Amino acid sequence: MTPLATSVSGPRARLFACFLRLGTQQAGPLQLHTGASLAAKNHYEVLVLGGGSGGITMAARMKRRVGADNVAIVEPSERHFYQPIWTLVGAGAKQLSSSGRPTASVIPSGVEWIKARVVELNPDKNCIHTDTGKEISYKYLIIALGIQLDYEKIKGLPEGFDHPKIGSNYSVKTVEKTWKALQDFKEGNAIFTFPNTPVKCAGAPQKIMYLSEAYFRKTGKRSKANIIFNTSLGTIFGVKKYAAALQEIIRERNLTVNYKQNLIEVRADRQEAVFENLDKPGETQVISYEMLHVTPPMSSPDVLKTSPVADAVGWVDVDKETLQHKKYPNVFGIGDCTNLPTSKTAAAVAAQSGILDRTISLIMKNKKPTKKYDGYTSCPLVTGYNRVILAEFDYNAQPLETFPFDQSRERLTMYLMKADLMPFLYWNMMLRGYWGGPAFLRKLFHLGMS
């Protein structure tokens, strides 16, 4: 895959780009987990379920609280991925190889890595069971199992990905197929979908639409492309300030947006997508495509759906301010697997990790949690190969912006932050438990403006 070069011009932009591109370089090893360890124990003071962004981050923080020997992570995957960059991989602006590293390299040194899958949670007995038949008990449990991709809930998938012209930026197996479909596009409909379920990074389904439109313009194919965004939602974005900016871009670039349209079937052999009108259940429409990007339905992991820690629809049931479980005081949740009423993003996980660290530290001292999570989340809305609208907001869908300028405007600096600075922060600070989001930057800027 040959990445599409990003155009950067102007001395300030070049200087900023040079600084931010340090983010593409790996920092030297700092007490990284080597994979070699003593025989796994059957009890840990802190047991972390999941080795994604939330799990690794909290393991690093808990290591400093209780010592590495008292912390373990249950995670079956051999590789860890920085998934936010897949938007750019699907558009040819980044290499897939840059998004992943061995799981062993990101687990904090000394923390036990249990290479297994969780198959049962028993919070009444303070233990879990793995697919290897092992029972592991704990004093404190952190659930960070992420979100489950349910491609199979769309008729014709995932087998449809064996055909050309179709891709999805949500899976390591299909993200490069998006770039291939984009390159192979000749003439016709380019369709982008948003499912009728909660999703992680809710801006990603439309980011690839804007990038595809930019690619068509760069390659002289724009006049031959009918770009369609079929979304199950009733609005383009949940925060009015950013929605208004996006609507203007949609109008200027002549993009078609159809609301309340849910993808229910892909006939990949005929290059047809079938949508149901959610306002008129049972009414369907078949649209032919030259390119199709699928955002799959998503749900809580199956192991959680029937677990005592889940709410009525399967998400880990936590207090939205402290992240402590509502029923089990020694159980906590973070990230996509929880029922926190905010957008499921890596930025949200970063902010939650700082709050959860404080919560658990106080619980360990038999004190009441005082630090409250405000729902902060962020979605860098990529609108081109060198432009981003940086959406930041809280539980009330009100902007909670970091910088002292209007973040609803497309900016090169925000693109460079998305493409280069954030990966650097992720690998070298967040996963090591040193990045809890930009709250301190907001305070710094606001103090400077007062």
Disulfide bonds with the S-S distance in Angstrom:
none
